[in-house]
Amino acid sequence: MKRFNTIAWMAALLLGAFSFSACDRVIYDQEVSEDCAVAVRFRFDFNLKYADAFRNEVHSVALYVFDKSGRFVTKATESGVPLTREDYTLEIPGLKTGTYDVVAWCGLEDNDCFVVPDVTTKEELICRIKTTVRTKAQETVSDKWLGSLFYGYVENADLVNLPRGSVNTIVIPLVKDTNSVTVLLQAITDGMDDVGILTPEQFDFVIYENNAVLGWDNNLANYNPLTYLPFNTKQGSITLNDGTEVLTAAVAEFSVSRLVKRTENNPRLIITQRSNGKVVFDIPLIDYFLMVKAHYVQSMPDQEYLDRQDDYSVAIFLEYKKGPGPDPEGYYVAARVYINGWQIVFMNPDLY
C-alpha cells in the first residue's frame, strides 16, 4: 500500500511539473491560458543570386499579427543596428496560445514614401504609396525614390503546443516590392553631330501604372491610375566598346512599386519629344522586361522573375529624322532597344 501511494505521489508531481512547464491551457483548479514568446526570423533570398541579403538590404521591420478569424492582434516593429546581427530575431511577447497569420512589410521606416493604415482585420490591411495630385492634369503622381520595401507572410503559425518559457521561432521569407527602372536615350548621329547630344530637358518621361496600393496578400488592391515621373534626370556619358568614343545620353531614373503580370491595366513607358509632342517610345513595360527573362533562367515563371529582379535598365538608341520642307523641325524615332544590356530584336517594327 505504501509503495502504491509513493508511485501515485510521484506521478502527480510529474504531472504538476509538466502542467507548469506548458505554454498551453492546463487544468489546475481551473483552466489557465499561458502566454508564449514568439521570435521571428527573416530571410531574403528571393532574388536572382539566391543568397540571403536580409542583413545588407533590410533596415526596418514591421509585423502585423492576426488571429485565425482574421482579427488584428498586435503589431511589432524594430529598426537600425539590431537588424545587422547575424542571429537577429524580432520577439513578439504576450501572445496567447493559438494559431496566427503574420504579415510583414519591411522598410517602412526607411523613408516616408509608404503608409500602412491602422486596421482591425487582415482584409483591411494595405500598403500604399504616398502620392501627390497634379492639379492641372488631375493625375495621381509618384515622383520620389521609394527605397526598398519588402513583403512577407506566414499563414497558420502554430503557437499551441509549446513548452512554457520557450520561444517559438517563425521564419518569414521576404520578397522585394520596389524596383528601379533606368531609362537611357542615346542618339545615332550618322555624322549629324548637331543632334547627337541629348539632354533630359528635350523629353518627357512617364510610366503609367496601377500599383499604388498592395493588399495583405501582396497583390494589387485596386487599379486606380498612377503616374510615375522620374525622381532624377541627368545627362550621362557612355564609352563605347572600343574605349575611345564618348557619347552623351539623357537619363531618367524611376522608382516603382511591385510589378505584377496581368492581362489588363498593363503598365506603359512613354517618352515624348517636348518640342513637337511626338511620341518617341511607347511600350508595355512588363512585356518588354519579360523578353529578357530567358537570359537569366528560362524555366522560371514570369511573376517569380518579376519579383526576383529589382533593377531594370532600358537603353534606347534614337535616330534623327528630318521632316519635309526646307527647314522643318526634325524628330527622333527609336531605332534599337536594349533591356538590361540585351538587345530586343523585332520582326515587326510596329511593335514599338
C-alpha positions in Angstrom: 0.0 0.0 0.0 2.8 2.4 0.9 4.5 1.6 -2.5 1.3 2.4 -4.4 1.0 5.8 -2.6 4.6 6.6 -3.4 4.1 5.9 -7.1 0.9 7.9 -7.2 2.6 10.8 -5.5 5.5 10.8 -8.0 3.1 10.7 -10.9 1.1 13.6 -9.5 4.4 15.5 -9.1 5.5 14.9 -12.7 2.0 15.9 -14.0 2.2 19.1 -12.0 5.7 19.8 -13.3 4.5 19.3 -16.8 1.5 21.4 -16.3 3.6 24.3 -15.1 6.1 23.9 -17.9 3.4 24.0 -20.7 2.7 27.1 -22.7 -0.8 25.8 -23.4 -4.0 25.6 -21.5 -3.7 23.3 -18.4 -6.1 22.4 -15.6 -5.1 23.3 -12.1 -8.3 24.2 -10.2 -9.3 26.0 -13.4 -8.2 26.4 -17.0 -5.4 28.9 -17.4 -4.1 30.2 -20.7 -0.4 30.9 -20.6 1.5 33.4 -22.7 4.2 32.4 -25.2 7.1 34.4 -26.6 7.5 34.3 -30.4 10.7 35.1 -32.2 10.5 36.0 -35.9 13.5 35.4 -38.1 13.6 36.9 -41.6 15.1 35.6 -44.8 15.6 37.5 -48.1 17.0 35.1 -50.7 14.1 35.6 -53.2 16.5 37.3 -55.6 18.4 36.3 -58.7 21.5 35.5 -56.7 19.6 33.1 -54.4 21.6 34.5 -51.4 20.2 35.8 -48.1 20.7 39.6 -48.3 18.5 40.5 -45.3 21.3 41.9 -43.2 22.5 44.1 -46.0 19.3 45.3 -47.5 16.6 45.4 -44.8 16.9 48.2 -42.3 13.5 48.2 -40.6 10.8 45.6 -40.0 7.1 45.8 -39.1 4.9 42.8 -38.3 1.1 42.6 -38.2 -0.4 39.6 -36.3 -3.9 38.3 -36.9 -5.8 35.5 -35.2 -7.4 32.6 -37.1 -10.6 34.6 -37.6 -8.6 37.4 -39.3 -8.9 39.9 -36.4 -5.9 42.1 -35.7 -4.0 41.1 -32.5 -0.8 43.1 -32.3 2.0 44.9 -34.2 5.8 44.7 -33.6 8.5 46.9 -35.2 12.2 47.4 -35.0 14.9 49.2 -37.0 18.6 50.1 -37.1 21.6 48.3 -35.7 19.9 45.2 -34.3 18.9 44.0 -37.8 22.6 43.7 -38.8 23.2 40.9 -36.4 23.7 37.5 -38.0 21.3 35.9 -35.5 18.7 38.7 -35.5 15.2 37.8 -34.5 12.2 40.1 -33.6 10.5 38.9 -30.4 6.7 39.3 -30.0 5.9 38.8 -26.3 2.5 38.1 -24.8 0.7 36.2 -27.5 -1.9 33.7 -26.2 -1.6 30.2 -27.4 -3.3 29.7 -30.7 -2.9 29.9 -34.5 -2.0 33.2 -36.2 -1.3 34.7 -39.6 1.7 37.1 -39.7 2.2 39.8 -42.4 5.4 41.6 -42.7 6.2 44.8 -44.5 9.8 45.8 -44.1 11.4 49.1 -45.0 8.5 51.4 -44.0 10.7 53.4 -41.5 13.5 54.0 -44.1 11.6 56.9 -45.6 8.0 58.3 -45.7 7.0 57.0 -49.1 4.7 54.2 -47.9 1.9 54.2 -45.3 0.1 51.2 -43.7 -3.1 52.5 -42.0 -4.4 51.1 -38.7 -6.7 48.1 -39.2 -9.0 45.8 -37.3 -9.0 42.9 -39.7 -6.5 41.3 -42.1 -8.6 42.0 -45.1 -8.3 45.7 -44.4 -4.5 45.7 -44.3 -3.0 47.6 -47.2 0.3 49.3 -48.0 0.0 52.3 -50.3 2.4 54.8 -51.8 2.1 58.4 -50.6 1.2 60.2 -53.8 0.5 63.8 -54.9 -2.0 65.1 -57.4 -1.0 67.3 -60.3 -3.8 69.9 -60.3 -3.6 70.8 -64.0 -3.9 67.2 -65.3 -5.6 65.7 -62.2 -3.1 62.9 -62.2 -2.1 60.9 -59.2 1.7 61.1 -59.2 4.7 59.4 -57.6 8.0 61.1 -58.3 10.2 60.0 -55.4 12.7 57.3 -54.8 10.7 54.7 -52.9 13.6 53.0 -51.2 13.4 49.3 -50.5 10.1 47.7 -49.5 9.8 44.0 -48.6 6.8 41.8 -48.0 6.4 38.5 -46.1 3.6 36.3 -45.0 3.2 33.2 -42.8 -0.2 31.5 -42.5 -1.4 29.4 -39.6 1.6 29.8 -37.4 1.0 27.3 -34.6 1.6 28.6 -31.1 -0.3 25.9 -29.3 1.9 23.1 -28.1 4.9 24.9 -26.8 6.9 24.3 -23.6 6.5 27.0 -21.1 9.3 29.6 -21.2 10.4 28.5 -24.6 10.5 30.7 -27.7 8.8 29.6 -30.9 10.8 30.8 -33.9 8.9 31.6 -37.1 10.8 32.2 -40.3 9.3 34.7 -42.7 10.6 34.7 -46.3 10.6 38.2 -47.9 10.1 39.4 -51.4 11.2 42.8 -52.6 8.3 45.0 -53.7 10.2 48.0 -55.1 12.1 48.3 -58.4 14.5 50.7 -60.1 13.9 51.5 -63.7 16.6 53.5 -65.5 15.9 54.8 -69.0 18.7 56.0 -71.2 18.3 57.8 -74.5 21.3 57.8 -77.0 21.2 59.4 -80.4 22.5 57.7 -83.5 24.0 60.6 -85.3 25.4 59.2 -88.6 27.6 62.3 -88.9 25.0 64.7 -87.6 26.8 65.9 -84.6 24.4 68.8 -84.0 21.7 66.3 -83.0 23.9 63.8 -81.2 23.9 65.4 -77.8 20.7 64.7 -76.0 19.5 66.2 -72.7 16.7 65.1 -70.5 15.0 68.5 -70.9 14.2 67.6 -74.5 11.9 64.8 -73.5 9.0 63.9 -71.1 9.4 60.5 -69.4 6.5 58.8 -67.8 5.4 55.3 -66.6 1.7 54.7 -66.3 0.8 52.0 -63.8 -2.0 50.9 -61.4 0.1 49.6 -58.5 -0.2 52.3 -55.8 -1.9 50.0 -53.3 -0.9 46.5 -52.3 -3.2 44.3 -50.2 -2.4 42.0 -47.3 -1.6 39.2 -49.8 0.8 41.5 -51.8 -1.5 41.6 -54.7 -2.8 44.8 -56.3 -5.6 46.1 -54.1 -7.0 48.4 -56.7 -6.4 49.5 -60.3 -6.6 53.3 -59.8 -4.3 55.0 -62.3 -0.9 56.1 -61.1 1.6 58.2 -63.0 5.3 57.6 -62.2 7.6 60.5 -63.0 11.4 60.3 -62.8 12.8 61.0 -59.3 16.1 62.0 -61.1 17.1 63.1 -64.6 20.6 63.8 -65.7 23.0 63.9 -68.7 25.3 60.9 -68.7 28.2 59.8 -70.8 28.8 56.4 -72.4 32.1 55.0 -73.5 31.8 52.7 -76.5 33.3 49.2 -76.7 36.5 50.4 -78.3 37.1 52.7 -75.4 37.7 55.8 -77.5 34.4 57.5 -78.3 32.4 59.1 -75.6 28.8 60.0 -76.3 26.3 61.9 -74.2 22.9 60.4 -73.2 19.8 61.6 -71.5 19.0 59.6 -68.4 15.8 59.3 -66.4 15.5 57.2 -63.2 12.2 55.8 -61.9 11.3 54.1 -58.6 8.2 51.9 -58.9 6.2 49.5 -56.7 5.7 45.8 -57.3 5.3 44.8 -61.0 2.5 42.3 -61.4 1.9 40.4 -64.7 -1.7 40.6 -65.7 -3.9 40.8 -68.8 -5.5 44.1 -68.0 -4.2 47.5 -66.9 -0.7 46.8 -68.1 1.9 49.5 -67.3 3.4 51.5 -70.1 6.6 53.5 -70.6 6.1 56.5 -72.8 8.7 59.0 -73.9 7.6 62.2 -75.7 9.7 64.8 -77.5 8.8 68.1 -75.9 9.4 70.4 -78.9 6.8 68.8 -81.1 4.8 66.5 -78.8 5.7 63.4 -80.9 5.8 60.1 -79.1 9.4 58.7 -79.3 8.8 55.5 -77.5 5.7 53.7 -76.1 5.9 50.1 -74.9 4.1 47.7 -72.5 6.8 47.7 -69.8 6.3 44.3 -68.2 6.1 42.5 -71.6 9.5 44.1 -72.5 11.1 43.1 -69.2 10.0 39.5 -69.7 11.6 39.4 -73.1 15.0 39.0 -71.5 13.9 36.6 -68.7 15.5 33.7 -70.6 18.9 35.2 -70.3 18.6 34.7 -66.5 16.6 31.5 -66.2 14.2 30.3 -68.9 12.1 27.9 -66.8 11.2 30.5 -64.1 7.6 31.6 -64.0 7.0 35.2 -65.2 5.8 36.5 -61.9 8.7 34.9 -60.0 11.2 36.6 -62.3 9.5 40.0 -61.8 9.7 39.5 -58.0 13.3 38.3 -58.0 14.5 41.1 -60.4 14.5 44.6 -58.9 16.8 46.6 -61.2 15.9 47.3 -64.9 17.6 49.4 -67.5 16.1 50.4 -70.8 18.6 51.8 -73.3 17.0 53.3 -76.4 19.1 54.4 -79.4 17.3 57.2 -81.3 17.5 58.0 -85.0 17.0 61.6 -86.0 14.6 62.2 -88.9 14.3 65.4 -90.9 10.8 66.4 -91.8 9.6 67.6 -95.2 10.3 71.1 -96.4 13.4 73.3 -96.5 13.9 73.8 -92.7 11.4 71.9 -90.7 12.0 70.7 -87.2 13.3 67.2 -87.1 12.2 64.4 -84.7 13.5 61.3 -83.1 12.4 57.7 -83.5 13.5 54.6 -81.7 16.0 52.5 -83.7 17.4 50.0 -81.2 16.3 48.9 -77.7 18.2 47.1 -75.0 16.7 45.8 -71.8 19.3 45.1 -69.1 22.0 45.1 -71.7 20.2 42.6 -74.0 19.1 43.8 -77.4 15.4 43.4 -78.3 15.1 42.4 -81.9 11.6 42.7 -83.6 10.4 41.1 -86.7 7.6 43.7 -86.8 8.8 47.2 -86.3 5.3 48.4 -85.5 5.6 46.8 -82.0 7.2 49.9 -80.7 
